[in-house]
């Protein structure tokens, strides 16, 4: 949830961009920018954005692992030899 202190108009952000950028770097929190009172854009510093991307990638990996484990435990998973053969065909790898 956003703190009300992190919601600003786009025009105010443009007038005080340097101060906002410093605040973004200092807090690591994103800011919501509004146009005519409606939320339109979220901005954040690069480090915080990279952290978000890393978290999303980790979450996707965890979901994939969970699906694989579920398939293994339920007996619906693909045999390892078949999986590797399928990957080799898809990637054009020949032994």
N, C-alpha and C positions, 0 to 999 in steps of 0.2 A: 504494500500500500504506500502511496506517495504521501509525504508530509506536505502540508499546505505551503510551507516555506520553499518547497521545490517546484512550485507552479508559478510560471511567469508568462507575461505576454511576449510574443515574438518581437514586437517593437522595443520593449524594455530590454530584452536580451541583446538586440542589435545595438542599442545605445550604450550598453555596459558590457560588451562582449568579453573584454579582458577580465573584468571582475568575476563574471560568470565562469569563465574557463578556469580561473584560479580556484573558485569554489568547487567546481567539478573535480579538479585534481585533488584538492584537499580532502573532500568528504568521500569521494568515490561513488556518490549517489547521483543518479540521473536527475535531470530536470525536465518537467513537462512544459512545453511552450504552447501557448494558446493563440488563436486567431479569432477575433470577435467573440472572445469568451469561451470558445470551444477548444478542447485539447486537440492539437494537430500533429505535434512532433515531440519526440523524446530525444534528448541529447545527453551524451555522457562522454567522459574522457576515454582515451584509447585503452588505457590499462584496465579500466572497469569493463569495457566492451570485450576485450580479449578474455578476461576472466569469465564473462558470460558465455562466450563461445566455447571455452574449455569445459565449462559445466555442462553445456548442451551436448558436446561431443561425448563426455563421460556418461551422461545419462543415456544417450543412444547406445553406447557400448554395453552398459548394464542391461538395458532392455533386450538387446540381442543375445547376451549371455543367458538371461533369464528364459528367453524363448527356447534357446538351445537346450538348456537344462530341462525345461518342461517337456520338450520333445523327446529327450533321452529317457526321462523317467516314465513318460506315458507310452513309450514304445513307438512313437510316431516319427521319430527322428530319422535322418538319412544315414545309412551305413557310411563309415569313414572312407572306405575305398571308393564307393560310388560318388561321394561328395568330392573327393580329390579328382577323380576322373572327369566329373562334370566341370569342375573349375578349369582343369587342363584343356578341355574342349572349348570352353568359353573364352579362355585367354590365348588359345592357339599354341599351347605348350605341348611339345612332343618329347617323349623319352628316347 
